[in-house]
Amino acid sequence: MKVLLTGITGFVGQNLMPMLLEQCPDNEFLTLNIDVDDAVKKFPSALYSNFKHVHTTDMTAVKDFNPDIILHLATITTSSNDTAIIHPMISANIEFGVLLLDVLKDCSNFKLFVNTGSFGEFMHDSEYYESAYLYTATKTAFRAFLNYYSSLAGFKYITGVPYTVYGGNMTVKRIMDYIMESLDSPTPIGMTAGEQVLDFVHVNDVASFFIYVINNFEKAMSLDNGANIYLGTGKGTSIRQLAALIEAREGKKCNIAWGERPYRERDIMYAVAPIEKNLKLGWKASISLSDSSDPANH
């Protein structure tokens, strides 16, 4: 099978690549990258012999490769709603994807587009799209183009919806990193009141979803077109509960000023994956917070 990849130098992508190398040795991979040199440095051909890295603008390489499937992880993720982020975010999260779709529609072997969404697209209910943040609004907007090109060209698309991802190779600081940092901080680290209930899913579990789709291709193709697969554990943990868990494991107190920072505008206070909706595909997370000796699991 020929697999097209985007976003391999991002958070999930960097953790996915070694898993693809180990678990999908018989597949061919083409990766699209803004910085090809960085991709080659991180994933050299001497080790990743069944991978070829090209620039995101090299659509001729995509046509020549003629993939069966794409794993589309490339994105700009931000909690900012600043005007300055609008153009680069729309360029990365919508325009780049549409340009890809326009090429893929003419690829004779192409069958499945595996998209990556966000739990922030579902502010109140997983049945209805209501974006909590500007970033997630771009993710939802891209779905309209997916639906159009799917109808036009006859390929299928599904979307993996990650919840609160932790562990692995850190590319940006996340909630768990700030809590861990507070253990040795001489001054309190300001946080919200910590009442948000979130579904903490390990990055290796998120990566395993993409592996599962490749290795269970026919099962993925049997899903309804446009289906969401909710990438979480189905268990909610508040940020304060997470801090208490880390304290118990580390034998130290977190130095956190709870309530010093306000909640974000339109912040989601409850986000737990409805994993019962994943039964048809059969994928499920295997790592829980209680499984790890280190909750941050770096």
C-alpha positions as CSV (number, residue, x, y, z in Angstrom):
1,M,0.0,0.0,0.0
2,K,1.2,3.5,-0.8
3,V,0.7,6.0,2.1
4,L,0.9,9.8,1.8
5,L,1.8,11.6,5.0
6,T,1.7,15.2,6.2
7,G,2.8,16.7,9.5
8,I,5.5,14.1,10.4
9,T,7.6,16.7,12.3
10,G,4.7,17.7,14.5
11,F,3.8,16.4,17.9
12,V,1.8,13.3,16.8
13,G,3.9,12.8,13.6
14,Q,7.2,12.5,15.4
15,N,5.8,9.8,17.6
16,L,4.0,8.1,14.8
17,M,7.0,7.7,12.5
18,P,9.0,5.1,14.5
19,M,5.8,3.1,14.9
20,L,5.2,3.2,11.1
21,L,8.8,2.0,10.6
22,E,8.3,-0.9,13.0
23,Q,4.7,-1.9,12.3
24,C,4.3,-1.1,8.6
25,P,7.6,-2.3,6.9
26,D,5.9,-3.4,3.7
27,N,4.3,-0.1,2.9
28,E,5.7,2.8,0.8
29,F,5.5,6.3,2.3
30,L,5.8,9.8,0.8
31,T,5.9,12.6,3.3
32,L,5.2,16.3,2.5
33,N,7.2,18.8,4.5
34,I,7.6,22.6,4.8
35,D,11.3,21.9,5.9
36,V,12.5,18.8,4.0
37,D,16.0,19.1,5.6
38,D,14.4,18.8,9.0
39,A,12.4,15.7,8.0
40,V,15.5,14.1,6.5
41,K,17.5,14.9,9.7
42,K,14.8,13.4,12.0
43,F,14.0,10.4,9.8
44,P,17.0,9.6,7.6
45,S,16.7,7.3,4.6
46,A,19.4,5.1,6.0
47,L,16.9,4.0,8.6
48,Y,13.6,5.0,7.0
49,S,14.3,3.3,3.7
50,N,10.7,3.0,2.6
51,F,10.1,6.7,3.1
52,K,10.7,9.6,0.8
53,H,10.5,13.2,2.0
54,V,9.5,16.0,-0.4
55,H,8.3,19.6,-0.1
56,T,4.7,20.5,0.5
57,T,4.5,22.2,-2.8
58,D,5.7,19.2,-4.8
59,M,2.3,18.1,-6.1
60,T,4.0,16.4,-9.1
61,A,5.6,13.9,-6.6
62,V,2.1,13.2,-5.1
63,K,0.7,12.5,-8.6
64,D,3.6,10.2,-9.5
65,F,3.3,8.4,-6.1
66,N,-0.4,7.8,-6.7
67,P,-1.2,7.0,-3.0
68,D,-3.9,4.6,-1.8
69,I,-4.4,6.6,1.4
70,I,-3.3,9.8,3.1
71,L,-2.8,10.4,6.8
72,H,-3.2,14.2,7.1
73,L,-1.7,15.4,10.4
74,A,-0.3,18.8,9.2
75,T,-1.8,21.7,11.1
76,I,-1.2,25.0,12.9
77,T,-2.5,24.6,16.5
78,T,-2.9,27.7,18.7
79,S,-5.1,28.9,21.5
80,S,-4.6,32.4,20.2
81,N,-7.4,34.3,18.5
82,D,-5.1,37.2,17.4
83,T,-5.6,38.7,14.0
84,A,-2.0,37.9,13.1
85,I,-2.6,34.1,13.2
86,I,-5.6,34.2,10.8
87,H,-3.7,34.0,7.5
88,P,-1.1,31.4,8.4
89,M,-3.7,29.2,10.1
90,I,-6.1,29.3,7.2
91,S,-3.2,28.7,4.8
92,A,-2.1,25.6,6.8
93,N,-5.4,24.2,8.0
94,I,-7.6,24.9,4.9
95,E,-5.7,26.0,1.8
96,F,-3.0,23.4,1.9
97,G,-5.5,20.6,2.5
98,V,-7.7,21.9,-0.4
99,L,-4.7,21.9,-2.7
100,L,-3.9,18.3,-1.7
101,L,-7.5,17.3,-2.4
102,D,-7.4,18.9,-5.8
103,V,-4.4,16.7,-6.7
104,L,-5.7,13.5,-5.0
105,K,-9.0,13.7,-7.0
106,D,-7.0,12.8,-10.1
107,C,-5.0,10.0,-8.5
108,S,-6.4,6.7,-9.8
109,N,-5.5,4.6,-6.8
110,F,-6.7,7.0,-4.1
111,K,-9.3,5.6,-1.8
112,L,-9.2,7.0,1.7
113,F,-8.4,10.4,3.3
114,V,-7.7,10.2,7.0
115,N,-8.3,13.6,8.4
116,T,-7.3,14.9,11.9
117,G,-9.9,17.0,13.8
118,S,-10.1,18.3,17.4
119,F,-12.4,17.8,20.3
120,G,-12.7,21.6,20.3
121,E,-15.0,21.3,17.3
122,F,-17.7,19.9,19.6
123,M,-18.2,22.6,22.3
124,H,-21.3,21.0,23.8
125,D,-22.0,17.7,22.1
126,S,-20.1,15.3,19.8
127,E,-23.2,15.2,17.5
128,Y,-23.1,18.8,16.6
129,Y,-20.2,21.0,15.3
130,E,-19.7,24.2,17.4
131,S,-16.1,25.3,17.5
132,A,-14.8,26.6,20.8
133,Y,-11.8,28.3,19.3
134,L,-10.7,29.9,16.1
135,Y,-8.3,27.1,15.5
136,T,-11.0,24.4,15.6
137,A,-13.3,26.6,13.4
138,T,-10.7,26.1,10.6
139,K,-10.7,22.3,11.2
140,T,-14.5,22.2,10.9
141,A,-14.4,24.5,7.8
142,F,-12.0,22.0,6.1
143,R,-14.6,19.3,6.4
144,A,-16.8,21.0,3.9
145,F,-14.0,20.7,1.3
146,L,-13.5,17.1,2.2
147,N,-17.1,16.4,1.6
148,Y,-17.1,18.2,-1.7
149,Y,-14.1,16.4,-3.1
150,S,-15.2,13.1,-1.8
151,S,-18.5,13.4,-3.6
152,L,-16.7,14.7,-6.7
153,A,-14.0,12.0,-7.0
154,G,-15.6,9.1,-5.1
155,F,-13.0,8.5,-2.4
156,K,-13.9,8.1,1.3
157,Y,-12.8,10.2,4.2
158,I,-12.8,9.7,8.0
159,T,-11.6,11.9,10.8
160,G,-9.7,11.0,13.9
161,V,-10.6,13.4,16.8
162,P,-7.9,13.6,19.4
163,Y,-8.7,14.6,22.9
164,T,-6.2,16.0,25.4
165,V,-2.9,14.4,24.2
166,Y,0.1,13.9,26.5
167,G,3.4,12.1,26.6
168,G,6.0,11.4,23.9
169,N,8.4,13.9,22.4
170,M,7.2,17.3,23.5
171,T,7.0,20.0,20.8
172,V,5.1,22.6,22.8
173,K,4.3,22.8,26.5
174,R,1.0,21.2,27.5
175,I,-1.1,21.1,30.7
176,M,0.8,18.2,32.1
177,D,4.2,19.9,31.5
178,Y,3.2,22.9,33.5
179,I,2.0,20.8,36.4
180,M,5.3,18.8,36.4
181,E,7.3,22.0,36.2
182,S,5.5,23.4,39.2
183,L,6.9,20.6,41.4
184,D,10.3,22.2,41.5
185,S,9.2,25.8,40.9
186,P,10.2,28.3,43.7
187,T,7.3,30.5,42.7
188,P,3.7,29.4,42.2
189,I,2.7,28.8,38.6
190,G,-0.5,30.6,37.7
191,M,-3.3,28.4,36.3
192,T,-7.1,28.4,36.0
193,A,-9.2,27.0,38.8
194,G,-8.6,23.6,37.3
195,E,-12.2,22.4,37.1
196,Q,-12.0,21.4,33.4
197,V,-12.7,17.7,33.0
198,L,-10.6,16.3,30.2
199,D,-9.9,13.0,28.5
200,F,-6.1,12.5,28.7
201,V,-5.0,10.3,25.9
202,H,-1.3,9.2,25.3
203,V,0.2,10.3,22.0
204,N,1.2,6.7,21.3
205,D,-2.5,5.8,21.4
206,V,-3.3,8.6,19.0
207,A,-0.5,7.4,16.7
208,S,-1.8,3.8,17.0
209,F,-5.1,4.9,15.4
210,F,-3.3,5.8,12.2
211,I,-1.4,2.5,12.3
212,Y,-4.7,0.6,12.9
213,V,-6.3,2.2,9.9
214,I,-3.4,1.2,7.6
215,N,-3.4,-2.4,8.9
216,N,-7.2,-2.6,8.9
217,F,-7.9,-0.8,5.7
218,E,-11.0,-2.7,4.6
219,K,-12.6,-2.2,8.0
220,A,-11.8,1.6,7.8
221,M,-13.4,1.6,4.3
222,S,-16.6,0.1,5.7
223,L,-17.2,3.1,7.9
224,D,-19.8,5.7,6.9
225,N,-18.3,8.4,4.8
226,G,-17.2,11.3,7.0
227,A,-17.3,9.2,10.2
228,N,-15.5,10.5,13.3
229,I,-13.4,8.3,15.4
230,Y,-13.0,9.8,18.9
231,L,-9.4,9.3,20.1
232,G,-9.6,9.2,23.8
233,T,-10.0,6.8,26.7
234,G,-13.6,7.6,27.6
235,K,-12.5,8.6,31.1
236,G,-12.6,12.2,32.4
237,T,-10.1,13.7,34.8
238,S,-10.1,17.2,36.1
239,I,-6.9,19.2,36.0
240,R,-6.9,19.4,39.8
241,Q,-7.3,15.6,39.9
242,L,-4.4,15.3,37.5
243,A,-2.3,17.5,39.8
244,A,-3.2,15.3,42.8
245,L,-2.2,12.2,40.8
246,I,1.2,13.7,39.9
247,E,1.7,14.8,43.5
248,A,1.0,11.2,44.8
249,R,3.4,9.7,42.2
250,E,6.2,12.2,42.7
251,G,6.0,12.6,46.4
252,K,6.0,16.3,46.0
253,K,3.5,19.2,46.2
254,C,2.6,21.1,43.1
255,N,3.3,24.8,43.5
256,I,0.3,26.1,41.6
257,A,-1.7,29.3,42.1
258,W,-5.2,27.9,41.3
259,G,-7.5,30.5,39.9
260,E,-4.8,33.0,39.1
261,R,-5.6,32.8,35.4
262,P,-9.1,33.2,34.0
263,Y,-10.6,30.5,31.8
264,R,-10.3,31.1,28.1
265,E,-13.3,32.6,26.4
266,R,-15.5,29.7,25.3
267,D,-13.4,27.3,27.2
268,I,-14.7,23.7,27.2
269,M,-15.3,22.5,30.7
270,Y,-16.1,18.9,29.9
271,A,-14.5,17.0,27.0
272,V,-14.5,13.2,27.2
273,A,-14.4,11.0,24.2
274,P,-17.7,9.1,23.4
275,I,-15.7,5.9,22.7
276,E,-18.9,3.8,22.3
277,K,-19.1,5.4,18.9
278,N,-15.8,3.7,17.8
279,L,-17.1,0.2,18.1
280,K,-17.5,-0.4,14.3
281,L,-13.9,0.3,13.6
282,G,-12.6,-1.5,16.7
283,W,-9.8,0.8,17.6
284,K,-9.4,1.7,21.3
285,A,-6.8,3.4,23.5
286,S,-4.7,1.1,25.6
287,I,-2.8,3.5,27.9
288,S,-4.5,5.2,30.9
289,L,-3.2,7.7,33.3
290,S,-3.2,5.0,36.0
291,D,-1.1,2.7,33.9
292,S,2.0,4.9,33.8
293,S,4.5,5.1,36.5
294,D,5.0,8.7,35.3
295,P,1.8,10.6,34.3
296,A,3.8,12.9,32.0
297,N,5.5,9.8,30.5
298,H,8.2,11.7,28.6
